[in-house]
């Protein structure tokens, strides 16, 4: 089987590392070889976060290079645009359209470009935009954005909802299990509609 | 068999646990931090401490090894620079109890001041070195390292890089082996390295290395993977092995798990199959240099008689001399990846798109509520020069503060400052401060401070006390009252310490009180003697209580933007409405921005929406 490459990007604090860990755990429990890489640390200081998960029969490199990602999960608009080159020519980008201005924009020293969503729609083979915060709020809690995004992704991957929920149970405190399960389901519905 | 999805660091910790390790000591340093952090968190069987710095950690575990315990210390690459002195001695002294030294290097300096290649340390210090290629090997090689260390009576260097330390892969878990502590037996000839002893110990060390070389020639962790195509052979180690498998899936590969001592025979044998060898490694031509030296000469046929008799040179015609390709093609700077290697070798890579103009960067910044904020505002306001150091507070270099002049290495701030004052004179002490964090100060600032006192400096040292080692993940240090396991521990009082070295002007100020910080700095730089100012305030990750978020009263805001000089990510400026705005989800209510506002337009009562 060809290795499946999933690239995550966004801003520190959005739960990206947890999301990529969860994908790794699901893949491992389903019997695949899996590797994941991340650049963290500076993330808690408001910096960009990227993480890569690769699963398949045997995976060597933990990195995804430019043009290799079958799926890009962009948790924020600017970071989605910044990391477009990782998406493969046939890949799908799942985009949370939320804008988190970086400090140079906050201080007025730079502009947050207005045309990013349009640009991504044009340049990606398939784009699934979602107002992730709104959807996660309606599912119960905006902090479940990361699990919602995984729910959308899940319709493209060979793991069942049960397996995902098993993995979530391992990482999430039990009092938040229900709201995360709701967010995952909601994401899954969104994914199913988008996939058609 | 139980499996887990572990990072390389977690796998090393697990390996130490399974190997029966008794003692672990370290100083935090990305990308090594999680090794001892995980040991502290998960394995109470292993006595664990955050030492004051890496040199101390190395000395502590060496002492444990004297007592016949299995010991481990871990550090980032530059941390081994700090610990190098005891490390070199440890090679001569040997390891009664197995001693594993983990160096976690950082190609591409994701979180470091350089990307030095610590494989050279194995050669300089003369210790064997293992290079795992994934988390399973990180665990297995840790266990092997303890065994080799005890068998050959020598510390072992386990060399990781960021992509091994912080990548996750599947690991099969094992059980803890209970290993008895051998106990302490006095042995001055072994452990006192006066010249008379050291001369003997060096001879012994060279003999150990010869034996380890024989081991390296036949160990299964140095393996030839046969390929489909013999156009060329590849020699590689560590994370690079994975990139080789991605881009040359059909090639013959010699994978070195033990790269020092260098398995010359194995390499010669491998090389004899090919007309071309490709050496794939990150940063320095470490393997490449060994390969070239090995292939260039074979002195196995050399004997003293032949040299003295000036006998003709050994016929090298049957010695394979393939073309060796290494740093000529494989980049020396920054980390590798399959994409980067493909481009280096002129292989096809996918078409990709990017946004046509530069996108605004997203640099890391001081968190909302950070106690360092007001100090950097003050330095900027007073137009002071500031020598800096390593920690979250290095971010004081960023706009809008632009408040740092230098950052060199741990603890350099104070001594760099003194170098400047020594040359430029007392005048300079009125225009400059040395800035250092609390953990950094304990690490290697104390010595600089003592030097300042004895040198008769008139300088002002600013010790930023946020009660933690923040940048690496909020580990404790001797200035706080908890240890690595969160147990109570005596703390060293900063003010007493500074007074104790003979400084009279020592004062703590409230880091969140802008006026207090500005006035203290102004007074102290103008004072005619050495002084220490300690802006004190807890890191937001240490004190998680939050006050009510602030909000901007738009009726009072004049759009002057003074508040943006706080450089806080919770505060933005709305150009259309010409007012400042505060994000109530990010704001911690520290009030620093409110103190800057001249219109009293920033007030309490921001809503959490």
Interface residues (C-beta under 8 A of the other chain):
Chain A: X11 X12 X21 X24 X25 X28 X33 X34 X35 X36 X37 X38 X39 X40 X41 X42 X43 X44 X45 X46 X47 X48 X59 X60 X61 X62 X63 X65 X66 X67 X68 X78 X79 X81 X82 X84 X85 X86 X87 X88 X89 X101 X102 X103 X104 X105 X106 X107 X108 X109 X110 X111 X112 X113 X116 X119 X123
Chain B: X3 X5 X30 X110 X111 X134 X163 X166 X167 X168 X169 X170 X241 X242 X243 X245 X246 X337 X338 X339 X340 X342 X349 X350 X351 X352 X353 X354 X355 X357 X359 X360 X361 X362 X363 X364 X365 X366 X367 X392 X395 X398 X399 X400 X471 X472 X473 X541 X561 X564 X567 X569 X571 X572 X573 X575
